[in-house]
Amino acid sequence: MLRGPAAALLRRLAPRVSGGGCGGATRRRLPIPIAPSLLARFSSAPTASSSSPPPSSSAAGRDEDAEDEEVPTLSNSDAGAPLSISVDRSGLYNPPEHSHEPSSDSELVKHLKSIIKFRSGPISIAEYMEEVLTNPQSGFYINRDVFGESGDFITSPEVSQMFGEMIGVWAMCLWEQMGQPEKVNLIELGPGRGTLLADLLRGSAKFVKFTKALNINLVECSPTLQKIQYNTLKCEDKPVDDGKQTVSKLCGAPVNWHASLEQVPSGSPTIIIAHEFYDALPIHQFQKASRGWCEKMVDLAEDSSRFRFVLSPHPTASLIYLSKRCGWASSEELEKVEHIEVCPKAMELTEQIADRISSDGGGALIIDYGKNGIISDSLQAIRKHKFVHILDDPGSADLSAYVDFASIRHSALEASDDISVHGPMTQSQFLGSLGINFRVEALLPNCTEEQAESLRTGYWRLVGDGEAPFWEGPEDQTPIGMGTRYLAMAIVNKKQGTPVPFE
């Protein structure tokens, strides 16, 4: 039940639909709209306890004739003479036939092939992901707008203005718990188009004391998305003594962009929002083999025409993170899995967040799709709202993996004794407790019939589970609820108590 500061804040939100409309598009990696056949494919994908890869990974059919193959590497001790090592490909799956027409290699493909050839051996999936997503010249996120109906996927802020408004309610409640400081760093990691933050600022416009306290910091590496965020937040550059300052006309707060969280100045109480940020961080995959856990790698086929998965023939440096993750799991949990995904960058980022909150005060909200336990084999690729093979035309599709919320909790708690971790709870529980139901009721009287239908559709996508029961349109456009697939977790300074709505 909505109560306390959240209820008071919600009642004061403007009872109207924002200029962006009631509905629209989100970055889930679950494309929307989604055909029933595709939904069935997603729903049947293995859970964390599954031992088989999902349809979007390397699964296609077991290689009946798989055997060890010779891969040349450089020897440090033999004056440049080649050293043959055995790469174990047994137990792996052949990739399916690519659906795209043969074409000349892209610059990114050439770059990936050159890395593998230079090293005379495969690269980790984490390195492959990092190059595919954030390569400075050809990375998926770097030089294009990938969000929305015309992009590759849709995110919750694009679905409905209510999502950003509810995040705003959470942020204002946390600010009140901090004692309403006069200055606060509002940091968003991976802001996309800036839609979430714009709705947050519009929704909180009446709370002048809160908006005047804000110093907005966006962690974004894409120059293209930075320009879009600049426009979405209605920014303008104002002259100051030492140059210029960028200010959002939505609230008058200064806006700054940074390549990483470490670059954001510390020293002020901090509110961090990480919505669908963790799922794009590069992961390492491990597969259980006869000799123990082996890292799954990306290699070139013998004719160098395509990429394929192999198992590392020797221990890799990332095994230290696998050992750490297994130390947080029970023996029963480990016995159920044949594959494990580990995300060292998620662990490191969480430690940075915990350290900052410990020293500066404040809190962080993490919302993403994932599980509260070991992730088995969840890596997937989406292009134009459809699942494709992970190794198919690198750089043309988004890559993401389920978020291991248990790993986030352990990483935060080990980093500092001054913070507490709350959740995860489902997105449906989180938004419902903040009052999204009341927000729908306040907006509907001010909507046209078309807007009202869009509002109901957006509401279902945010908090529903499965197909919307009220839908009367085309079957391939039936709204699919994300309410239980997405989880919310908060990390806060202990001095502030338990954050809303995790009481």
Secondary structure as UniProt FT lines:
FT   HELIX           4..11
FT   TURN            19..20
FT   HELIX           36..43
FT   TURN            48..49
FT   TURN            55..58
FT   TURN            64..65
FT   STRAND          69..74
FT   TURN            76..80
FT   STRAND          82..87
FT   TURN            90..91
FT   HELIX           107..119
FT   STRAND          123..124
FT   HELIX           125..134
FT   TURN            136..138
FT   TURN            140..142
FT   TURN            149..150
FT   STRAND          153..154
FT   HELIX           156..159
FT   HELIX           161..177
FT   TURN            178..179
FT   STRAND          184..189
FT   TURN            192..193
FT   HELIX           195..203
FT   TURN            204..206
FT   HELIX           208..213
FT   STRAND          214..219
FT   HELIX           223..232
FT   TURN            233..234
FT   STRAND          235..240
FT   TURN            241..242
FT   STRAND          243..248
FT   TURN            249..251
FT   STRAND          254..258
FT   HELIX           261..263
FT   STRAND          270..275
FT   HELIX           278..280
FT   STRAND          284..289
FT   TURN            290..291
FT   STRAND          292..300
FT   TURN            302..303
FT   STRAND          307..311
FT   TURN            317..318
FT   HELIX           319..327
FT   HELIX           331..335
FT   STRAND          339..342
FT   HELIX           344..360
FT   STRAND          362..371
FT   STRAND          380..383
FT   TURN            384..385
FT   STRAND          386..388
FT   TURN            390..391
FT   TURN            394..395
FT   STRAND          398..400
FT   STRAND          403..404
FT   HELIX           405..415
FT   STRAND          419..426
FT   HELIX           427..434
FT   HELIX           436..443
FT   HELIX           444..446
FT   HELIX           449..463
FT   STRAND          465..467
FT   TURN            469..470
FT   HELIX           475..477
FT   STRAND          480..482
FT   TURN            483..485
FT   STRAND          486..493
FT   HELIX           494..496
FT   TURN            500..501
//
